[in-house]
Amino acid sequence: MKMIRSSIAALGAAAGVASAAFAADYPAKPVTIIVPFSAGGGTDITTRTLAGPMAEVLGVEIVVKNTAGAGGTIGTAETARSKADGYTIGMMPVGPMTTQPHLRELPYDPVSFDYICQAYSAPSSLVVRKDSPFNSLQEMLEHAKANPGELNYGVQAVGSIPHVAGLGLAAASGAEFTFIPYKGSAPTFKAILDGSTDMFVAHISFLTKNSDQVKSLAMLTSERVSTAQDLPTANDQGVPMHFPIWGGLVAPKGIPAEAKAALEAACEAGMNSDAFSSRMADLRMPVAFMNSADFEAFVALEFAKNDEVLTAAGLKK
């Protein structure tokens, strides 16, 4: 443990030196991170947790701005068209980056951005209200098969990973659901609580934060999550599924190299900080840093993979 802490301290110090080297030019004012979903969801929670440690490394305030709507594409488009100076960046999740561009004409695609870091790769969970009569995935599926279309499945947007996961669940199990789109995890959560919808797919940090009001029927992972060994997977219950929810920091294409380097160093140091890692542990969420080059290559692969998935589902534009 002492060696790990020493390594983290050294990393933070190195990032501090890097940012100090660029201090004359960048950053000279606050940095804004756009979150393309409403406040309170998993992407928002991760962004706000990371913003504090990153701000300490950069030496300036970081402002988190929520721009929700259209499956996250409004905030993503806002990020893409922002001035490429390193002062407006975005925390972009898998859906707006790799599924939505296949579903509609958008003013951006994955090559519209400079990549900074992957900030999270979170296991997802099929969630219902705490007092739901269903206590397992199989109980819910049996009811759904006996009552086709009766159960409402809330999704953050058509074509989002939660929606794609729901389509996958229906195809794998033979059940039918009525899909209802919302504008993010928080509105979907409200709909769960007021009974407007019966279930939705949530980021594990969202599930953990709201465990007094919701429960998991199944983790949508191929194996049990290291930080949530007590929660059974869909695979454990006879329905193989793997739908992680990932995201990372990106900037408008063409930001100065020194700004990109400083942001990448701050992201890595922030994710290795005690403040971030302890909060992720509280949320039962693994830390999953990926550097700029690796994250860019990963997004390209995910974009191609989801092209195939959406084409097979008949959703491709």
C-alpha positions as CSV (number, residue, x, y, z in Angstrom):
1,M,0.0,0.0,0.0
2,K,2.9,2.4,0.8
3,M,4.4,1.7,-2.6
4,I,1.1,2.3,-4.3
5,R,0.6,5.6,-2.5
6,S,4.1,6.7,-3.3
7,S,3.5,5.9,-7.0
8,I,0.3,7.9,-6.9
9,A,2.1,10.8,-5.2
10,A,4.8,10.7,-7.8
11,L,2.3,10.7,-10.6
12,G,0.5,13.7,-9.1
13,A,3.8,15.5,-8.8
14,A,4.7,14.7,-12.4
15,A,1.4,16.0,-13.6
16,G,1.9,19.1,-11.5
17,V,5.2,19.7,-13.1
18,A,3.7,19.2,-16.5
19,S,0.9,21.7,-15.9
20,A,3.4,24.2,-14.3
21,A,5.5,24.0,-17.5
22,F,2.4,25.1,-19.5
23,A,1.2,27.6,-16.9
24,A,2.4,30.6,-19.0
25,D,0.0,29.6,-21.8
26,Y,-2.5,27.1,-20.4
27,P,-4.6,27.0,-18.4
28,A,-5.1,30.7,-17.7
29,K,-8.8,30.6,-16.8
30,P,-11.5,28.1,-15.7
31,V,-12.1,25.0,-17.8
32,T,-15.7,23.9,-18.6
33,I,-16.6,20.2,-18.9
34,I,-19.9,19.6,-20.7
35,V,-21.9,16.6,-19.6
36,P,-24.5,15.7,-22.3
37,F,-27.0,14.3,-19.8
38,S,-29.0,15.8,-16.9
39,A,-27.4,16.2,-13.4
40,G,-27.5,13.2,-11.1
41,G,-26.8,10.4,-13.6
42,G,-23.7,8.1,-13.6
43,T,-21.8,10.2,-16.2
44,D,-22.5,13.4,-14.1
45,I,-21.5,11.8,-10.9
46,T,-18.2,10.6,-12.3
47,T,-17.5,14.0,-13.9
48,R,-18.1,15.9,-10.8
49,T,-16.0,13.5,-8.8
50,L,-13.1,13.8,-11.2
51,A,-13.4,17.6,-11.6
52,G,-12.1,18.4,-8.2
53,P,-8.8,16.5,-8.4
54,M,-8.2,17.7,-11.9
55,A,-8.8,21.3,-10.9
56,E,-6.1,20.9,-8.2
57,V,-3.6,19.7,-10.8
58,L,-4.4,22.3,-13.3
59,G,-4.6,25.1,-10.8
60,V,-7.8,26.6,-12.1
61,E,-11.5,26.0,-11.4
62,I,-13.4,23.4,-13.4
63,V,-17.1,24.1,-14.1
64,V,-19.4,21.2,-14.9
65,K,-22.2,22.1,-17.4
66,N,-25.1,19.8,-18.0
67,T,-26.6,20.0,-21.6
68,A,-29.1,17.2,-21.9
69,G,-31.3,16.2,-24.8
70,A,-31.6,14.0,-27.9
71,G,-29.7,11.1,-26.4
72,G,-26.8,13.2,-25.4
73,T,-26.2,14.5,-28.9
74,I,-27.0,18.1,-28.1
75,G,-24.2,18.4,-25.5
76,T,-21.9,16.4,-27.7
77,A,-22.5,18.7,-30.6
78,E,-22.0,21.7,-28.4
79,T,-18.6,20.3,-27.4
80,A,-17.6,19.6,-31.0
81,R,-18.4,23.2,-32.1
82,S,-16.8,24.9,-29.1
83,K,-13.6,26.9,-29.6
84,A,-10.7,24.5,-29.8
85,D,-8.6,26.2,-27.1
86,G,-8.8,23.6,-24.4
87,Y,-11.2,25.6,-22.2
88,T,-14.3,23.7,-23.2
89,I,-14.2,19.9,-23.2
90,G,-16.8,17.2,-22.8
91,M,-17.3,14.0,-20.8
92,M,-18.7,11.9,-23.7
93,P,-20.4,8.6,-23.0
94,V,-20.6,5.6,-25.4
95,G,-24.0,6.4,-26.8
96,P,-23.5,9.9,-28.2
97,M,-20.1,8.9,-29.5
98,T,-20.7,5.4,-31.0
99,T,-24.4,4.7,-31.5
100,Q,-26.2,8.0,-32.1
101,P,-24.1,8.9,-35.2
102,H,-25.4,5.7,-36.8
103,L,-29.0,6.6,-36.1
104,R,-29.4,10.2,-37.4
105,E,-27.6,12.9,-39.2
106,L,-25.4,14.8,-36.7
107,P,-22.9,17.6,-36.9
108,Y,-20.2,15.4,-35.5
109,D,-18.7,12.0,-35.6
110,P,-15.7,10.4,-33.7
111,V,-13.1,12.2,-35.9
112,S,-14.6,15.6,-34.7
113,F,-12.7,15.4,-31.5
114,D,-9.3,15.3,-29.8
115,Y,-9.2,12.6,-27.2
116,I,-7.9,13.2,-23.7
117,C,-8.6,10.1,-21.6
118,Q,-11.1,7.4,-20.8
119,A,-12.5,8.3,-17.4
120,Y,-14.7,5.4,-16.6
121,S,-15.9,2.0,-17.9
122,A,-18.8,1.1,-15.6
123,P,-20.7,-2.2,-15.4
124,S,-24.4,-1.6,-15.9
125,S,-27.4,-3.1,-14.1
126,L,-31.1,-3.7,-14.9
127,V,-32.8,-1.7,-12.1
128,V,-36.3,-1.7,-10.7
129,R,-37.9,0.1,-7.8
130,K,-37.1,-1.3,-4.3
131,D,-40.7,-2.4,-3.8
132,S,-41.0,-4.1,-7.2
133,P,-42.5,-7.5,-7.0
134,F,-39.6,-8.9,-9.1
135,N,-36.5,-10.0,-7.2
136,S,-34.6,-11.7,-10.0
137,L,-34.2,-11.3,-13.7
138,Q,-36.0,-14.6,-14.3
139,E,-39.1,-13.5,-12.3
140,M,-39.3,-10.4,-14.4
141,L,-38.9,-12.3,-17.7
142,E,-41.5,-14.9,-16.8
143,H,-44.0,-12.1,-16.2
144,A,-42.9,-10.3,-19.4
145,K,-43.4,-13.4,-21.5
146,A,-46.8,-14.1,-20.0
147,N,-47.8,-10.4,-20.6
148,P,-46.2,-9.2,-23.8
149,G,-45.5,-5.5,-23.9
150,E,-47.0,-4.8,-20.4
151,L,-43.8,-3.9,-18.7
152,N,-42.4,-0.5,-19.5
153,Y,-38.6,-0.2,-20.1
154,G,-37.2,3.3,-19.6
155,V,-34.3,4.3,-21.8
156,Q,-32.2,7.4,-21.8
157,A,-32.7,7.7,-25.5
158,V,-33.5,5.6,-28.5
159,G,-30.3,3.9,-29.6
160,S,-28.5,4.5,-26.3
161,I,-26.6,1.7,-24.7
162,P,-29.5,1.1,-22.2
163,H,-31.8,0.8,-25.2
164,V,-29.5,-1.5,-27.1
165,A,-29.1,-3.6,-23.9
166,G,-32.9,-3.8,-23.7
167,L,-33.2,-4.9,-27.3
168,G,-30.5,-7.5,-26.6
169,L,-32.4,-8.7,-23.5
170,A,-35.6,-9.0,-25.4
171,A,-33.9,-10.9,-28.3
172,A,-32.0,-13.2,-25.9
173,S,-35.0,-14.1,-23.7
174,G,-38.0,-13.9,-26.1
175,A,-39.7,-11.3,-23.8
176,E,-41.4,-8.1,-25.2
177,F,-41.2,-4.7,-23.5
178,T,-42.6,-1.3,-24.2
179,F,-39.6,1.1,-24.5
180,I,-40.1,4.7,-23.2
181,P,-37.3,7.3,-24.0
182,Y,-36.3,9.9,-21.4
183,K,-33.6,12.6,-21.3
184,G,-31.1,10.9,-19.0
185,S,-30.7,8.7,-16.0
186,A,-32.2,11.2,-13.5
187,P,-35.6,11.6,-15.4
188,T,-35.7,7.9,-15.9
189,F,-35.1,7.4,-12.2
190,K,-38.0,9.8,-11.4
191,A,-40.2,7.7,-13.8
192,I,-39.2,4.5,-11.9
193,L,-40.1,6.1,-8.6
194,D,-43.5,7.4,-9.7
195,G,-44.4,4.2,-11.5
196,S,-44.3,5.6,-15.0
197,T,-41.8,2.9,-16.0
198,D,-40.9,-0.5,-14.5
199,M,-37.2,-0.8,-15.2
200,F,-34.1,0.7,-16.8
201,V,-30.4,0.1,-17.2
202,A,-28.3,2.1,-14.8
203,H,-24.6,2.8,-14.4
204,I,-23.4,1.0,-11.2
205,S,-22.6,4.3,-9.5
206,F,-26.2,5.4,-9.9
207,L,-27.4,2.0,-8.6
208,T,-25.1,2.3,-5.5
209,K,-26.0,5.9,-4.8
210,N,-29.8,5.1,-4.9
211,S,-29.7,1.6,-3.4
212,D,-32.3,2.7,-0.7
213,Q,-34.8,3.2,-3.5
214,V,-33.9,0.8,-6.3
215,K,-32.5,-2.7,-6.6
216,S,-30.7,-4.7,-9.3
217,L,-32.3,-7.6,-11.0
218,A,-29.1,-8.4,-12.9
219,M,-25.7,-6.9,-13.6
220,L,-25.3,-6.8,-17.4
221,T,-21.7,-8.2,-17.4
222,S,-20.2,-11.5,-18.5
223,E,-18.7,-12.1,-15.1
224,R,-19.5,-10.8,-11.6
225,V,-18.1,-7.3,-10.9
226,S,-15.1,-7.2,-8.6
227,T,-16.6,-4.4,-6.6
228,A,-20.1,-6.0,-6.4
229,Q,-19.6,-9.7,-6.0
230,D,-22.9,-10.0,-4.2
231,L,-24.9,-8.9,-7.3
232,P,-25.8,-11.7,-9.7
233,T,-25.3,-11.2,-13.4
234,A,-27.7,-11.9,-16.3
235,N,-25.3,-14.6,-17.3
236,D,-25.7,-16.2,-13.8
237,Q,-29.5,-16.3,-14.6
238,G,-29.2,-17.9,-18.0
239,V,-29.2,-14.8,-20.2
240,P,-25.6,-14.0,-21.5
241,M,-25.2,-10.2,-21.8
242,H,-22.3,-7.7,-21.5
243,F,-23.1,-4.0,-21.8
244,P,-20.6,-1.7,-20.0
245,I,-21.3,2.0,-19.9
246,W,-18.0,3.9,-20.7
247,G,-17.1,7.5,-21.3
248,G,-14.2,9.9,-21.4
249,L,-12.9,13.4,-21.9
250,V,-12.7,14.8,-25.4
251,A,-12.1,18.3,-26.8
252,P,-13.0,20.0,-30.1
253,K,-10.6,18.9,-32.8
254,G,-7.5,21.0,-33.0
255,I,-6.8,22.1,-29.4
256,P,-3.2,23.2,-28.7
257,A,-0.8,20.3,-28.0
258,E,0.2,21.7,-24.7
259,A,-3.5,22.0,-23.6
260,K,-4.1,18.4,-24.6
261,A,-1.0,17.2,-22.7
262,A,-1.9,19.1,-19.6
263,L,-5.5,17.8,-19.6
264,E,-4.4,14.2,-20.1
265,A,-1.9,14.5,-17.3
266,A,-4.5,16.1,-15.0
267,C,-7.0,13.3,-15.9
268,E,-4.6,10.6,-15.1
269,A,-3.4,12.2,-11.8
270,G,-7.0,13.0,-10.9
271,M,-8.1,9.4,-11.4
272,N,-5.2,8.2,-9.3
273,S,-6.0,10.6,-6.5
274,D,-7.3,9.4,-3.2
275,A,-10.4,11.6,-3.6
276,F,-11.4,10.0,-6.9
277,S,-10.4,6.4,-6.1
278,S,-12.1,6.4,-2.7
279,R,-15.3,7.8,-4.1
280,M,-15.3,5.2,-6.9
281,A,-14.8,2.5,-4.3
282,D,-17.8,3.8,-2.4
283,L,-19.8,3.6,-5.6
284,R,-18.5,0.1,-6.2
285,M,-17.1,1.3,-9.5
286,P,-13.8,0.1,-11.0
287,V,-11.3,2.8,-12.0
288,A,-10.6,2.5,-15.7
289,F,-8.1,5.1,-17.0
290,M,-7.1,5.0,-20.7
291,N,-4.6,7.5,-22.2
292,S,-5.3,9.7,-25.2
293,A,-4.0,7.5,-28.0
294,D,-5.5,4.3,-26.6
295,F,-8.9,5.9,-25.9
296,E,-9.1,7.3,-29.5
297,A,-8.3,3.8,-30.9
298,F,-10.9,2.2,-28.6
299,V,-13.6,4.6,-29.6
300,A,-13.0,3.9,-33.3
301,L,-13.4,0.1,-32.6
302,E,-16.6,0.7,-30.6
303,F,-18.0,2.9,-33.3
304,A,-17.5,0.1,-35.9
305,K,-18.8,-2.6,-33.5
306,N,-22.0,-0.7,-32.8
307,D,-22.5,0.0,-36.5
308,E,-22.8,-3.7,-36.9
309,V,-25.1,-4.1,-33.9
310,L,-27.5,-1.4,-35.0
311,T,-27.6,-2.5,-38.6
312,A,-28.5,-6.0,-37.4
313,A,-31.3,-4.6,-35.2
314,G,-32.7,-2.6,-38.2
315,L,-32.1,0.7,-36.5
316,K,-29.3,2.1,-38.8
317,K,-30.3,5.3,-40.5
